[in-house]
Structure formats: C-alpha cells, structure tokens
Amino acid sequence: MATSFPPRSQIQPDIWLDARRALWLAASRTLVVADLHWGYATSHRALGNLLPSWGDAELAANLLALCADYAPVKKMIWLGDSLHTLSGRKTAEDFLRETDVPVTLLAGNHDARWRNASHRTLHSENLFFHHGDGSPEVPANALEIIGHHHPAMVWTDGAGARIKLPALVASARRLILPAFSPWAAGTAWNDRLLPGETLWAVAPHRVFPLIPSRPSDPRPAERLQ
C-alpha cells in the first residue's frame, strides 16, 4: 500500500511549506530550515539546568526523513542559529559529517563562535537568504528568506481555549520561516503582520493560511479558516 506524502502547501510558485517546518524549493531541489538550535538540552545541562536529554535525535530524524521524501535533494540550507551554543555542536557536526546532502550553513547570532558557519548571506538566482538578525541589503527583485524570529500562530476562542502553532510569514518579497527546533515555543505573530503578508500555520497534519478578521468583525483575529 502506497504511503501518502506528508502534509504541505504551495505558498509561491515552486515553493512549498512542509508540515515538518521546512521549505522545499522545487526548482533547485533545495531544502531550507531555520533555527535548529542543535545542542539545546546539552547547552542547558552544561549550565546546571537539568533538561531532559532530548531534541537532537529528533532533529536528525526529521532532516533524514525530509531528505528521503524529497529525494533527490541537491542541497540543504540552514538559515542560522544552527547551534544553541558552541557546547552543543557535537551532534550537529556528526550529522554534517555523515549526511550525503551538501549543507550550506549561514551564521546566526547563536553561531558566533562556530567556524563551520562562516557566511552571513547567500544570493542564489532570485532568492536571498540570511538569518534575519541583521539588515543586509537585499538585491533588487530578490525574494528574502530568513529565520530568527520563530513566528507562531495563536488562536483563542474567548472562553479559555488556546492553540499555538509554528508559522511561516509570507509576502511577495519576504518569507520568515518557523523554527525547526522541537524546543522552540514561537512568538505570536497574529498582530505583527504587515500589509500584504499571510501567516501560514503549521500543524502536524495540515498547513494552512490564517484568515484575519475584517476591521469591523468583533470576532478574534485568530480565527481559523
């Protein structure tokens, strides 16, 4: 019996948002993820915060599953904050050493002392990648693709129920990716949308755009479609 492809939605021509918080660039066969924060638990445990030793194996498993589902993958791009701190770099470096897929590492603010991430930006055809913690000049007519902000969608029903999901912020000129880290809580983005932007919620079994309320609509702006 054939298995169905994991949930995903096309947000722009040849650009797909996968429910595993990854972007698939179909034309170049490239996977893009942001804010992996490898070694999050290890970094906290080194400071005496006894978090469960969890997260890195899940990162590796999700990356391997994405590569298998989208094969052949020509390359991956990690959009910065690949590490949480330098003390947690071992599992990230183990993965990079063992994978057959070329990985382009862009530096984020958490990667300041990691020699593997030496580049801040990448301009490829009409796409411009960087972490999102700075303000580099974006080439004319390029689509800017960033991470850093950990956007999320929050929905409430006014009676106490609350749902929070990772999200992608999309416009004709910029995409802000959800954090790939399983530890990331996310920053509510419902009220931060600029004119022309769409918030794409990422649920385990569905990827869908948020429909904002009209200014005269008394219902919460977080309602779902």
N, C-alpha and C positions, 0 to 999 in steps of 0.2 A: 504494500500500500504506500503510495507516494505521500511524503510529508509536505505540508503547506509551508510557504515561505513566511518567515516571521513578519509581524505587522510593520508596515512602513507607509509613508505618504510622500508623493512628489510635491515639493514645495516650490520648485522652479524647474524649468526645462533641464532635464538630465541631472537634477539634484534631488536626492531622496533622503528623508529623515527616517532612520531605523528606530524601532522602539527600544533598542539597546543603547540609546543616547549617542548614536554615531551618525555621521553624514556620509552618504555614498555619492561620489561624483562619477556618474556612469560613463561620461565621455572619456575620461582619463583613467577609469578603473582605479580610483583612489578612495581609501577610507580615511576619514578625518575624525579625530576625537580630541577633546579638550579637558584639561584639569583632571588628570588621572590620579594625582596625589599618591603615587606608589609609596609604600612605607609609612602610611598614616599611623597605623597602630604601632609599628615599630618605633617611630619617632616619639610618640607619646609615652610608650613604655620606657624608653631611654630617659625620659624626664621624671619617671616615677608614677605616671598616670597609668593605672593597670587596665587599659582597654583590652578586650579580647583580641587574641592574635588572629585577626580576620581581615579580609579585604583584598590582599594581593593575589591570592589564588583565584578569587572571583574575577579580578581584573584580567588575569592571564586567560582564564577560561572564556570570558566574553570576547576578548580580542581574537582568540583562536577560532571561536565559533563564527565570528563575523568574517574572518578570512576564508573559512571553509564555505560559508554560504554565498559569498560574493566572488569566489574563485573564477578566473584568476585575478588576484589583486596585484596590481603593478607596484603600488606603494601605499604606505600609511603616513599620515602627517599627525604628529602630536603637537597640539597648539599651545604648549607651555603649561607650567605647573605640573609637569610630568611627575616630579617628586614632591613629597610634602616637605621633607628636609633632607639634607645630604646624608644623614644617618640611615635613611631608609632606601638608599639607592641600590642595594644588592639585588633585590628581586627584579627591579626594572632592568638592570644591566644583564641579569641572567636571561630575561625574556628577549632582549635585543640580540644577545649572542646566539640564542637558539632559533629565532624565527628566520624563515626564508624570505620574508617580505621586507624590502628596503623600507626603513623608517626615517623620515625627516623630523628632527627634533628642533622645535623652536623654543627659545628661552622665555620663561615666565618669571614673575617675581619670586617664586619659591625655588627656582633653579639657579639662583645667582652664582653659586659656587660649584655647579656641576659642569665639568668640562665637556661632557657629551653634547650639551645644548649650548652651542656657541653662536647660533644665528638668531636674530630677533624677528626677521621678516622673510617672507617668501612671495615673490611675484611670479605667477605661472599663467601665461596667456591672459585671460581676462579676470583672474582671481588673485586677490591679495590677502595673504594670511599673516596674522601676528597674534600675540597672546591677548592683547586688549588692555594691558595695564599702562600703556603709553599712548601717544598720539602721533604715530608716524604719518608722513604724507602719503595718502592713498593715490595711486596712479589714476589718471582720468579714465573714466568708463570701466573701472575695475570693480568687481564685487568684493567687498571687505568681509572676511570670515575670521571671527575672533571667539575667544572663550572668556575666562577670567571672572565673569560676573555671576556665574551659577544661577541663571534665571529659573524661575519656577512659576507655576500657575496655582493660585489658591482659590478655592470655591467654598462658599458658605451658603447655608440655606436660611439663615436668620434665626434658627431655632437651636443652634449649638453644634450642628454637624459641620465638619471642616475637612476638606480634602486638599492635599498639597502634592503636586506632581512636578517633576522636572519639565522644563520647557525650552523651546527654541524661539528666539525673536527674529522675525524675518521682515525684510523690506526689499525694495528693488536694488538698494545699494549696500545693504549690510545684513549679515547673519550673525547672531550671537548664540553659540552652542550651549546646550546644557552640560553640566559637569559629568564626566564619565565615572568619577569615583563613586563607589557604593556608599561612602561615608557622607557625601555632600548633602546637606539639608536643602539648599537652594534659597534664593532670595525672591520673595514675592514680586512679580513684575506686572501684575494686572494694571496698576495705576501708573506705571512708568512708560507705557507705550507712547511713542511719538506718532504724529500723523503719518499714515501710510504703513505702519508696522502691524504685523499679525503675530499673536502669541500662539505657538503650536504646543499643545500639551502632549506629554509622552507618558502614556500608561503602559503597563506590561503587555496588554493585548490590543492596544489601539493607539494611533497617533492622529490627533485631530486639532483643528484651529478653534480658538476661543472666539465666540461671538460677543462683542461688547454690547452693553445696553445702550439704547439711544439716550441722549441727554434728558429727555422728558420721561424716561422709563423709570418708575420708582423701584424696580427690582434690582437686586445686587448686580454689579457689573461683572461678577464672577460666574454668571450662569453658564452652563454648558450648552452646546448645540444639541 
